[in-house]
Amino acid sequence: MKRHLLLLFIMLGLAACGTHKRAARLTFPTPIDTRDRPISLQEKKTRKLPSGIEADNQFDGARLNDFFFDDSSRTLHALILPENEPINQSPWYAFRLRASRDTSILLQLDYGETRHRYWPKISYNGDFWQALDSARFSWGEDSTFAILQLDLDTSWLWVAGQAVENSTKVAEWCSRMNIHPAVRWETFGESRLKRPLYVMHISEGSELKHKPILLIFSRQHPPEVSGFRCMKYFIERILEDDPMAHAFRQKFHIIVFPLINPDGVDLGHWRHNAGGIDLNRDWAVYRQPETRQVADYCVRQARKWKAPVLSGVDFHSTQEDIYYNRDESAPPSALPGFNHAWIEAIHERFPQDIGQEDNSPLDKPISAGWFLLQFGAEGLTFELGDEDSTEYLKEKGRIAAEEYMRLLLSRYAR
């Protein structure tokens, strides 16, 4: 019976891919215009004030549009503006500060008309980060600005909305994972600004033909670092040396896209790519080069190996944990009920998980809908909270991976 089910899913995957090497154009009830829109680039420079205080945005992932001292209010200001508008209210900031002598400052983050989102994090080397003490942070009544109390000296102090995980950091993680014998990491394309698009294949055994494919996406939206970090723990658990992980890698072909929007990440964008577009609204006609290449690559892999795509998980971040599943109006998937069972299993093993399941209609061209309509795959948007702790992200990522493996193996064990 299970062999017959697997054959059915293979036929479903091939039918979705057809004989083409490109992803099919899809239709959603709420179409979105994803043609290019102009963006404003921040000026990369070190800004030095007469007081000896310096502010710097000369690193990938930085966001600082201006830095100045307001004589009337006797306050330092950091101006943080988006790449274009309209845009999701997710003002990303990242910069470095230092002073010619030890000093304490009050710094106001100004967002224009946008509301504050990310609790400030600080670092003394750009690698190890901690949340700024609540006694040193406040925001205005309308949340359009925030005030930070900071201690500076002659060394750089990094300040950002989240730990800076730029394309270099992502490549370093991929390189570490690539040491594992079950991993093959490579570049499969280029972003609009010629940054590499990475893919990681995870599988054991030499034969990929007919092996079911599982897709993992991350970093469509640049500041959503907690989702990316949880994805890393999820993948690292799949790569561990235990019987279940080995059986999973032997049974399935996992394809990971860890950084779909490298331009947006390195340019310090709030939401969009270098074309000024939210990539997670471009999974219907693929006007942006990143979505076009990722979509086509997935279709080519399914066709090349004559394999079904059973599941797609896209890791994101928002104000609180949530699982965006599809409602009953959506077409059936190759794994009916799998997402719900998976979420319930995570909740049972990890009671601290505050993420609720949101069953939404399949109305906009987002990745979760694309997984289903392109391949018949079960698609899920896996959202983590902006301020989830490292310990929480690690535990949730590991448990989510274990239950994902367990449930998939129990359905398709021979």
KOLDOSE-809563 format. One record per residue: x, y, z of N, C-alpha, C in turn. Coordinates in steps of 0.02 Angstrom, whole numbers, plus 32768, in hexadecimal, padded with zeros to 4 digits. Example, Ala and Ser with C-alpha at 12.3 -4.5 7.8 and 13.67 -1.06 7.14 Angstrom:
# KOLDOSE-809563
82947EE4818682677F1F818682947F5B8186;82827F90816282AC7FCB816582858002818A;
***
This chain:
# KOLDOSE-809563
802A7FC48000800080008000802C803F8000;80608040802C808B807A803080B080847FEF;80C4804E7FCE80E580557F8D80B680757F5A;807780607F5C8046807D7F2E803C80C87F3D;803B80DA7F7D803581217F8E807081487F75;80AC812D7F7E80E8814F7F6680E681597F1B;80D181257EF780CB812A7EAE809981617E9B;806281657EC0803081997EB3804E81DE7EBC;807681E87EF0809482297EFD80C8823A7EC8;80EC82087EB0811B82147E7980F5822C7E3C;80BC820C7E2D809582217DF3807A82677DFC;806582787E3A804E82BC7E48808482EF7E3C;80C182E07E5480F8830E7E4B810983187E03;810B82E27DDC811B82E77D9580E4830D7D70;80A683017D83807083257D62807583707D6F;808983827DAC809083C97DBC80C983E97D95;810083C47D8D813A83DF7D6A813283DB7D1F;810B83AB7D07810283A27CC08143838F7C9E;814B83A37C61818883947C3C81B483D27C37;81A484077C5E81C884457C588200844A7C8B;823084757C7D826784827CAB825D84C27CD1;822584E37CC7821685217CEB81D785197D13;81D3853F7D4A8198853C7D74815C85587D4E;8122853A7D5B80E585517D3A80CE85937D58;80B485BF7D2D809485FC7D45805285E87D67;804686067DA0800C85F37DC87FDC862E7DD0;7F9F861F7DE27F6D86527DEE7F54864E7E35;7F5586867E597F3B868A7E9D7F0186BB7E9D;7ED186B37ECC7E9786E07ECE7EAA87297ED6;7EE187377EFB7EF7877C7F057F3A87877EE2;7F3A879A7EA37F7A87A57E807F9E87E27E9B;7FE187E07E98800A88177EB1803C882B7E7B;8042886C7E6F807088857E3D80B788827E59;80E188587E3B812688517E538159886A7E20;814488997DF7817488B97DCA81A188E77DF3;81DE88F27DDA821089187DFF81F5895C7E16;820C896F7E5181FF89B37E6A824189D07E82;824C8A107E78828C8A2F7E8B82998A297ED5;82D88A237EE782ED8A227F2D831D8A5B7F3A;83238A6F7F7983538AA27F8E838C8A7F7FB3;83C88A887F9984028A6A7FB9841C8A997FEF;842D8A7E802A844C8AA6805E84948AB6804A;84AD8AEE806184F38B008055851E8ADD8089;854D8AB58070857A8A91809C85B58ABE80AF;85BB8ACD80EF85F18AFA810585F78AF88151;862E8B13816A86378B1F81B186278B6881BF;85F88B7381EC85E48BB781FE86028BC98241;862C8BFD8243864F8C11828086378C568296;86218C5A82D586088C9882F086418CBE8313;863A8D00831C866E8D26833F867D8D0D8385;864C8CEC83A586578CD283E986858C9583EA;86978C7B83AF86C28C4083AC869C8BFF83A6;86598C0283A286308BC6839A862A8BB68350;86348B77833F86308B6082F985F88B2D82F1;85D88B2D82B885A78AFA82A585B98ADF8260;85B38A9E825885CC8A7E821C859A8A4B8203;858F8A4A81C185638A1781A2858889F2816A;85C989ED816F85F089D1813985FD89868143;85C68961814685CA89188148858A88FD812A;858C88C1810F855188A380F1851C88968126;84E088AB811784A988A48146849A88E2816E;84C48916816684BA8954818C847F897B8172;846289A4819F842E89D4818B84338A1181B8;844A8A49819B844E8A8981BD844D8ABF8187;84188AE6818484128B17815084308B5B8162;84328B6B81A384538BA981B984608BA48203;848F8BCD821B84A28BCF826184B68C168271;84958C3482A284A28C7B82B0848F8C8C82F8;84A78CC7830D84978CE1835084678D1B8348;842E8D17836A83FC8D4C836884088D7C83A2;841F8DB98391842F8DEA83C583F28DFE83EE;83B88E0183CD837C8E1883F083668DE88427;836C8DA6841983588D74844B83948D568470;83D18D69845A840F8D4E8477840F8D028475;83FA8CE7843B83F38C9E843484168C8783F4;84378C4D83F984528C2B83BD84198C07839A;84198C09835783E58BE9833084038BBB82FC;83E58B8082F483F58B5282BC83B68B4D8292;83BB8B62825483828B60822683818B1D8202;83488AFA820683418AB881E883058ABA81B8;83148AB6817782E08ABB814482DD8A7B811A;82A38A6C80FC829D8A2F80D482BA8A38808E;82C189FF806C82DB89FF802782A98A1E7FF6;82688A17800482338A377FDE81F28A308004;81BE8A4C7FEB817C8A47800A81478A3F7FD5;810D8A217FE580F98A088027812089C9803A;812289BC807B814B898580948130896E80D7;813C892F80E6812B89138127814F893A815E;812E89448197814C896B81CD817E894181F4;81B8893881D781EE891181F6822F893781F1;8235897182128270899A820982B089798223;82D9896581F5831889438205834F8978820E;83768970824283AF899C824D83EB89728262;84268988824C84648966825F849D89968250;84C589A5828284FD89D48279852E89CA82B2;856789EE82AE859989EB82E285A78A3182FD;85B78A35833D85C68A74835E86078A6E8386;862B8AA6838B86648AAA83B886718AF483C8;869B8AFF83FA86AA8B43840F86F48B4A841C;870C8B88841C87538B94842787668B8B8470;87348B88849D87408B7C84E487018B5A8501;87088B3E853C86CF8B1D855C86978B4F8567;865C8B3D855186238B6B855885E28B448556;85AD8B5F8574856A8B438571853F8B728547;85158B55851D84EC8B7D84F084A38B6684F1;84778B9484DF84328B8484CF842B8B8A8484;84158B548464840E8B52841B83C58B458409;83AA8B7183E083658B6883C983648B4B8383;83418B12837B83368AF4833A82F68B11831C;82FC8B3282E382C28B5282C382AF8B2A8285;826E8B18828082558AEE824882268B14821A;82208B54822081ED8B7781F881A88B678211;817D8B4E81E481388B3E81F7812F8AF5820B;81658ACF820B81618A878218816B8A798263;814E8A44827A81518A3282C1818C8A0482CF;81A88A0C830C81DF89E3832381CA89998326;81F8896B831681E98924831A821D88FD8342;825D89058334829088D8834E82B288F3838E;82B188CB83C282D588DD8400832088E183F0;8342891584088389891D83F683B588E48411;83E388CF83E7841788A083FA845B88C283F4;848A88B1841F84CD88CE841C850288978419;853B88A883FB8573887983F585B488A183F6;85E88881840E862A88A1840F8658888783D9;863F885683B28668883B837B86408828833D;85FE8831833E85D4881F830585C287D68301;85DA87AE833185CC87668331859F8751836C;85AD876B83A68587875983E2855C879483F7;851B878783FC84EA87BD840784C387B18446;84AB87E98463847F87E6849D844C881E8498;8412881284B683DD884584B583F2887E84E4;83E488BB84CF83F188F584F983C388F28537;83E08901857183BA890085AF837C892C85A9;8344891585C38305893A85BE8309897E85E1;833589858612833C89C58634835F89F98608;837C89E185D083A18A0D85A3837C8A188561;833C8A08856083178A0B852182CF8A20852D;82B78A4E850482718A638507825C8A7A84C1;821B8A8184B782048A9B847781C98ACA8481;81BE8AF4844F818B8B27845481458B0B8454;81158B34846780CF8B1D846C80B58B04842A;80CA8B2283F380B28B0B83B280E18AD88392;81168AC683B681478A9283A1816D8AA58361;816B8AE4834D81908AF8831181D98B098320;81EC8B04835E82328B0D837082418AE483AF;82808AD683BB82978AB283F682D58AD58411;82E08AD08452831A8AF0847283448ABC8495;83858ABC848583B48A8C84A083E88AB084CA;83F88A948504842F8AAD852D846A8A7E8523;84A28A99850A84DB8A7084F7851B8A8C8515;85488A5D8527858B8A70853F85BD8A628507;85E38A9584F486128A9184BD865A8A9A84D6;86888A7C84B186CF8A8984BB86F08A888476;87318A7C847387548A818433874A8A458405;872B8A0F841F871D89D483F686D689D983DA;86CB89B883A2868989BA83838656899483AF;861B89B383B785E1899283D485AE8988839C;859C894A8390856A893A835C85248940837B;84F7895F835684B28967836C848689518331;84568925833E842B890D830783E988F38323;83B888EE82F6837788D38309837988888318;83A7886582F883B3881E830283FE881282F8;841687D8830C845A87C682FB846387CC82AF;849B87E8829A84A787F1825284BC87AE8234;849187948209849E875581E6849E8764819B;84D48782818384D88795813C84ED875A8111;84F8876680D18506872F80A38547870C80B4;8577873080D085B6871080E485AA86DF811C;858286F2814D857286C58185854C8687816C;851E8692813D84F9865981228529862980FE;8556864480D68586861A80B285B385F480E3;85C68613811A85EF85F1814C85CA85B68169;858985BF8177856085888192855A8550815E;854C856281218546852F80EC8587850980E4;85BF852C80E88600850B80E2860B84D9811A;85F684EA815685FD84BB818E85D0847E8183;85938489816B85668451815E858184258125;85A4844380F785BC841F80BC85F183EB80CD;860D83EF8109863C83BC8120861A83788128;85DA837A813785B3833C814385AF83158102;85BA82D3810385B982AC80C5857582A980A2;853F82B980C584FD82B880A684EA82FA8086;8517832C808B8507836F8073852E83808034;850B839F8005852C83BD7FCA851384047FC4;854184337FCE8531847B7FCC854E84997F8D;852684C17F6A853D84DE7F2C8518851F7F1E;853285447EEE8511857F7ED384EC856C7E94;84AC857E7E908485856A7E56846F85A67E2C;847C85E37E448467861E7E1E8482865D7E3E;846986967E25847E86D77E3E844287047E4B;8449872E7E7D841587607E8B841987987E57;83ED87C77E5C83ED88007E2F843088247E2F;845088297E6A8490884D7E7084CB881D7E70;84C187E17E5484F687B17E488511878F7E87;84EB87907EBD84FF87697EF784EA87207EEC;851086F07F0884FF86AA7EFD84BE86957F1E;8499866B7EFB845F864A7F18847486037F2A;846D85F17F69848685B17F82844E857D7F86;8462853F7F7D843685067F8A845E84D07FAC;843D84AC7FD9845D84767FFE843284377FF4;845184037FDA843083C27FD384448394800C;84138374802B84208345806184018302804F;842A82CF804B8412828C803B844982598046;8436821D8057846681E5805C845681B18028;848A8191800F848281607FD9848D81827F96;84A1815C7F6684B381777F24847781837EF7;843E81667F05840581697ED983D3819D7EEF;83C781CF7EC4839582027ED3835581F97EAA;835781CD7E7A831D81C37E4F82E281AA7E79;82AA81CB7E70826B81BC7E92826D81CA7EDE;82A481E47EF882A781F27F3F827F82317F4E;824E822E7F7A822382687F87824C82A57F9D;823882DF7F84825B831E7F91823583467FC5;825C83657FF3824283928025826783D5801D;8242840B8019825F844D800C825F8477804C;829784988059829E84C5809282B58509807A;828F853E808A829F8582807582AF85AC80B3;82D885E180A882E6861180DD82FD865380C1;82F4868880E8830D86CC80DB82F386EA809B;82B286E3808E8294870D8059829187558071;8286875E80B2828287A180D082C187AC80FA;82E987DE80EA832C87E68107832F87E68154;8306880C81788310881081C182F987D381E9;82DC87A181C882BB876B81ED82EE87368202;8318874B8230835287238245833E86E98271;830C86F2829C82F986BB82C982E0867F82A1;82BC868C826A82A78655823F82E286318220;831386588208834F863A81EB83758610821F;837B862A825C83A08605828F837C85C482A2;833A85C682A68315858982B5831E8556827C;831E856F823E832A85438205836D8521820A;83A18545822183E38527822983E184EE825C;83C184F9829483BD84C482C78395848982AC;836184978285833884638266836384378238;838B8457820D83B5843181DE83ED840D8203;840B842D82358441840C825A842983CD827D;83EA83CE829583CE839182B483C6835A8280;83B0836B824583A98339821083EC831A81FE;8423833E82098465832681F684898301822F;846782F58267848882D3829E848F8288828F;84B9826882B884CB822282AE84A381F682DD;846681E682C9843B81B882EF8410819282BD;83F2815A82D283CD813082A283958154827E;836F817E82A18337819F8280835081D0824B;838481F7825B839E8227822B83BC820481EE;83DF81CC81F983FB81A681C183C3818B8195;8390816E81B483588153818D8335818A8166;832E81C58183830D81FD8162833682138125;83778219812C83A1822F80F483A481FA80BD;839C81BB80D0839B8187809E835981868078;8324819A809882E28196807B82CF81D48052;82E9820F806782D3824E8049830D8277802F;82FE82A38000832D82D27FE2831883187FF9;833E83358028832D83768044835483AB801D;833183DD8003835084137FDD834484548003;837A84758018837784AF8044838F84ED801E;836785228022837A85638007838185938042;83BD859A805E83C585BE809D83C086098098;83CA8625805C83CC866E805583B186818010;83708689800C835086967FCB835786DF7FB6;8362870C7FE6836687547FD883AA87707FEF;83E2875C7FD2842387747FE9842D87BF7FE0;841287DC7FAA841988247FA083F7884A7FD8;83B988387FE68394885B801B83B78855805E;83D2881A806D83F5881080AC8433883C80B0;845D883A807D849C88608080849288AB8079;845D88C08057844F89088051842C8924808F;841C88F980BF83FA891080FB83B2892480EF;8391890280C1834B891280B2831C88FC80EA;82E4891F80EE82B0890D811E828988D08108;828088C980C58251889580AE8261887B8068;827788A6803B827688987FF482BA88847FD8;82B9886F7F9982F7885E7F768311889D7F53;834588957F2A836188CF7F07833188EA7ED2;82FE88C47EBF82CB88DD7E91829389017EB5;829989097EF78266892C7F1D822789067F2A;822A88C37F2981EF88987F2C81F388677F66;81BB885A7F8681B588257FB781B687E27F92;81EC87BC7F9981F3877D7F7481BC874B7F86;81A2874F7FC3816E87207FD5812987377FBE;8127875E7F8A80EA876E7F6680F487627F1B;812A87407F0A813D87377EC3813E86EE7EAE;811586C57ECF8115867D7EBF80DB866A7E90;80CD86977E60809A86887E2D80B786917DE7;80D786CC7DDC80F286DA7D99813E86E37D9A;815C86E57DD581A586E47DDD81C8871D7DB6;81B2875A7DC381D187927DA0821687A37DBC;8224878F7DF98265879E7E18829587647E0B;82D587747DFF8304873F7DEC830E870A7E22;8307871C7E61831186EB7E9682DA86B77E97;829B86CE7E968264869E7E96826386747E56;827286947E1E827486707DDE82A686377DE1;82E186447DFA831686117DFA830885DA7E2E;82F085ED7E6982E085BA7E9B82A8858D7E82;827385AB7E67823A85847E4F824F85547E17;8275856E7DE7828A85447DAF82B9850C7DC6;82E4851C7DF6831384E97E0E82EC84B07E2F;82BA84C07E578292848C7E78827084607E44;8253847F7E11823184597DDD8263842D7DB8;829E84477DA882D0841E7D8482E683E27DAE;82ED83EC7DEF830283B57E1A82CC837E7E1C;828D83937E23825783617E248254833B7DE2;825E835F7DAB825B833F7D69829983127D5D;82D3832C7D71831183067D67830F82C27D8A;82F682C27DC882F782857DEF82B482607DEE;8284827A7DC58242825A7DC18227824E7E07;822A82827E30821A827C7E7781E282AB7E8A;81B782967EB9818382C27ED2819F82F37F05;8183832E7F068192835E7F3C815883587F6D;816783417FA9813383317FDA8125836B800A;81598391801A815183C4804F817D84008040;8164843B8052818C8478804F818284A0808F;81B884B380AF81B584D980ED81DD851980E3;81BE855380EF81DE859380E781E385B5812B;822285C08143822D85DC8185822E86288181;8207864881AE8200869081B2820286A681FB;81FB86E8820581F58704824881BE87388248;819D873F8282816C8774828C816C878482D6;813A87AB82ED813B87BF8333813387848363;8113874F834D810A87158377810786D6834C;8115869D836C8115865E834880D0864F832B;80D0863482EE8090862182CF809F85F08296;807185C38289807685958251803F85A6821F;805285BE81E4802085CE81B1801585908186;7FDD856F81917FC88535816B7F91854B813B;7F7A851F81127F44853080E37F0185198100;7ECB853980EB7E8A852581047E6B84F080D6;7E2E84DC80E57E0E84A580C17DFB84B6807A;7DFD84F680677DEB850880237E2284F87FF1;7E5F84EA80097E9884DC7FDD7E9384957FC0;7EB184897F877EB184467F6B7ED684167F99;7EC883D67F957EEC83A57FC07F3583A07FAB;7F5F83907FDC7FA783897FCF7FBA833F7FCE;7FFA83337FBF801482EF7FC0801982D28006;801682FF8038801A82E9807E7FDE830580A5;7FA382EE80977F68830B80B87F6C83068104;7F63834081247F648342816D7FA88341818D;7FDD833F81648020833981828032837681AC;802883B28192803B83EE81B8801A83F081FC;7FDA83E381FD7FB683E5823D7FD283B2826E;7FDE837582567FFB8341828180408355829A;80678374826E80AA838A828180A783C082B7;807D83F182AE8076842782DF805F840C8322;802F83DE8321801783C0835F804F83998382;80798377835B80B08351837980E483808398;80F183B88378812083E983958104840483D6;80C4841583D780A4842F841480A783FC844D;809D83BE843C809D838A847080E283828490;811683868467815A837C8480817983BC849B;815F83F58486817E843584998146846484B1;812F845A84EF80F784838508810684CE8509;814684E185098158852885098147854984C6;813A85218493812A853D845080E985638454;80ED85A5844680B185CE8448809285D68403;80AF85B683D0809785BE838C8055859B8381;802585C083677FE485A483577FDE8598830C;7FB3856982FA7FA8855A82B47F7385898298;7F8585AA82617F5785D8823F7F4785BB81FB;7F0A85A581F37EF4858781B47ED885BD8187;7F0085D381577EEF860D812D7EDD85F680E7;7EB4861D80C47EA4860D807E7EE186158051;7EE085F2801B7F1785F37FEB7F0A862D7FBA;7F14866C7FD27EFE86A47FA97F3786CC7F89;7F7386CC7FA87FAA86F57F8E7FE386C97F75;800B86E37F46804286BB7F2A807E86B77F58;807686917F8E80AD86877FBD80C886407FB5;810286337FD2812485F37FC780FA85B77FDE;80D785BD801780B185848030807B856F7FFE;805B859F7FDE802B858E7FAA804C85737F6B;8088858E7F5C80AD85767F2280C0852C7F29;80D685187F6480E784D27F7080AC84A57F5C;807184BA7F71803584917F64802184937F1B;801B84CF7EFD800184D47EBA803384BD7E85;807384C47E9380A684AE7E6280B284637E65;80B284477EA180C684017EA9809183D57ECA;805D83F27EE5802F83CB7F0F804C83BD7F53;807F83E37F6880A283D77FA7807F83FA7FE0;808783DF801B806F84008058809D843A8067;80818477806A80A984B38075809984D480B7;80CD84EC80D880C4850C811980F385488120;80D885808139810285B9814D810E85B38198;814D85A881AA8161859A81EF817E85DA820C;815585FE82348169863F824E8183863A8295;81BC865A82A181D7865F82E481D086A782FE;81CD86AF834081C886F1835D820987188357;82048759834C823F87838346826E877C8382;8251877783BE827A877983FA82808734841B;827386FF83F6827F86BC841182C886B48424;82D58697845E831A868E8475833E8658844C;8380865A845083A98627842E839685E18447;838E85DA8489837D859984A5833A8580848B;830A85AE848782C7859C846D82CB85888424;82EE85B083FB82F385A083B48315855D83A8;8349855083CF836D851183C7834284D683D9;831F84DB841282F584A3842882BB849883F8;829B84CF83E3826384C883B5827984AD8371;82B284C6835882CB84AE831882DC8464831A;82FA844D8350830D8407835682CE83DB835C;829F83EE8387826383C68390823983C68350;823583FF832E8210840282EF822F83D282BC;827183CF82BA829383A1828B82868359829E;8289834982DE827E830482F3823782ED82E3;8206831782EF81C1830382E081B483028295;81D4832E827081D0832D822781EB82EA820C;822582D7822482438297820E8218825C8223;8203825C826181DD8223827C819C821A8255;81778250824A8137824A8228813F823681DF;8170825381BD817B82408176819281F88170;81BE81E2819B81D5819D8199819D816C81AA;8172817E81D8813B815181EA8109814A81B1;8102817E818880D3817A815080F181538115;81338156810D8150813880D18183810380E0;818380E7811D81AF80AF812D819B80728105;81CC804F80EA81BE801380C381BA7FD680F0;
***
